[in-house]
Amino acid sequence: MSGFDSAYLGVPPWDISRPQGELVRLEKESAIRGSVLDCGCGTGENALFIASRGCEVWGIDASPNAISKAQSKAKGRGIAVNFQTVDSLDLRGLGRTFDTVIDCGLFHVFSDADRKRYVTSLASVTAKGGKVLLLCFSDLQPGDYGPRRVSKSEIRRAFDKGWHVSEIRAAIFETNAEGDPVKAWLSEIIRD
């Protein structure tokens, strides 16, 4: 994770200085409810947006530099979000569950083995009947720049025990890099 932490000394390509458009749409559709955990929150734009709409939000990231920036943004904007430096592969230590868990750009960075650990970790913090909203690079994205691509079947396989994948739809993952928009999958996954 040190590479990710050092990326936050500058502005990494995934830090767009605003919430992801897909999450803004989901919030407007009331798909984000109750207590919210933003896994891999980076500098906090998604978490801050959701908190500004009235939800209790925690944002976690393994990067101390990202969390420091997120905390500064929250203080400067007067928005209450509990930002913490936490490893997403070990969420049980948070000691609580959430109604909605958001993952914008984290799932696709994990190896196959770490994906299994991550899904187990998510299960420990997602309330029964709660949901995970997952935005990740799609296998339909051409080229090989950026994170590994993920197929629909990989998402279904990762969440095949203790979860119900209710939807996987084509989406856009916004970046600050030049070029065409990044093809992504947006999944809604319900905890059994």
N, C-alpha and C positions, 0 to 999 in steps of 0.2 A: 504493500500500500504506500510505500515511501514515494513512488513515482507520482501517485495521485496527490499526495500531500504537497510535493514540490510544485506540481502543476498549479496549485492555488496560490503560489507566490506571485503568479501573473494572472491571466484570465484564460482558463482552458476553453477549448472549443464548445464544450457543452454548457458553459455558463453564459446564458443569454440575457442576464440582468432583468428578467421578468419571468413570470410563471409560464410553464409550457401551455400553449394554446389548448391542447387536448384536456388538460386539467381544468382550465377556465371553463371550457364547455361542460365538463362533467359536474363542476360545482353549480353551474347555472341549471343543470338538469336535476339537481338535488341528489346526485349519485354519491356525493361525499357527505357523510353524516356522522354525528356523534363525535367520539374522541378519535383523533387521527394521529397516526405515526407516519412520518415521512422518512423512509429508509434511504440512505445515501442522499441526504438533503442538500449536499453541497453548501453553497452560500445562502441557502434558505428561501429563495424566491417563492417556490411552491408552498412551503409551510407558512410563510408570512401572508401570502394571498389567502390561503384557506382560513388562517386565524383571523384575518381582517373581516371575514364573512361570518364570524361568530362561533367557530368550532374551537374546542380545546385541542391544541396541536403540540406534539413533540417532534423534533427533528433530530435525527442522528446521522453521523457520518464518522468514518474511521480517520478522516483528515482533521487534525487539530487546526490547521490553517483555514480550512473551509468553515469549521465551527466558529472560529474567532471572527471571521467576516460575517457569518450569519448573526452572531450575538450582537455585533456592532450595528448591523442593519436593524435588528429588532429594537435595540435601545434608541437609535436615531429616529425610528418611525413610531415609537411608543406602542408597539404591538407585542403582546405577551405570547412567546413561544418558548418552550423548554428545549433549548439546543444542548446536545451532549455529544462528546466524542465517545463513540461506541462502535464495536465491531458488529456488523450485521449478521455475522455467522454465530453470534452468541448473544441473542436478544433476551434470553430468559432472565438475565441480570437486571432488566428494567423493572421486574417485579409487578407487572400489571399487563392487562390486555387492552386492545383498542378495537373500536367498531369498524374503522376503515384504516387500511395500511396502503400507502402509496409507494410505488417504486418507479421512478423515472430515470432509467439509465443505469441501474445497478445490476439487475439480473444478468444482462448480457456480458458483464465483465468476468463472471465466474466460470471456472472450469467445471466439467461435468460433476466431479466429486464435490466441489464446493457448492454447486447448485443443490445437491441433496442436503448438505448441511444447512444451507440457507433456507430451504423450504421447511425443514424441521424447526429451525430457529423462528421463522415466521409463524409457524403453528403455535409456538409458545406465547406469542403476543397478540394473536388475532382471536377475538372473542368468537364463540360458537355462533354461527350465522353471520359473522362479520365478513368483510370482503377485503381482498387485495386487488388494487388497481395497478396493473403492470404495463409500463410503456417501455418497449425494448426494440433494438434494431431488428428489422425483418430480414429474412433470407432472400427477399426480393430486391434488397438494396444492392445495386451493382458495385463492382470493385471490391477492394480489400482494405481500403483506408478506414481506420477507426476500429471499434470493437467487433468481436465476432458476431456473425448474424445468427438469428434464432428462427427456427421453423415453428409453425403451429403445433406440430406433433411433439417437438421438444418441450414446449410449454405444457401440453397435456400430460406428457410422461412425467415431468417434474412434479406436477400437482395431482398425481393419480391416486394417492392414498390420503384420505381425510379431507379432501377438497372436492369441489364441483366447479369445473370451468364452465361458466355460464355463457361467456362470449369471448371471441377473439375476432377483432375487426382490423382492417387496414387503417393506418393512422400516419401522422407525420411527427417525427422527432426533430424539434427545432434546434439548430446550432448557430454559432456565430461565424461559422466557416462559409466561404463563398461557394457557390454552386447550387445545384438543385436541392430541394428539400429531401431529407432523409426518410426513406420508407421504414415504417415501424409497424409493430403489432401493439394494439391496446387490448388488454385482457381484463375481464372481470372474473375473479376467482373467489368462490364462497367457501368458507370454512364449515365443514360438516359438524 
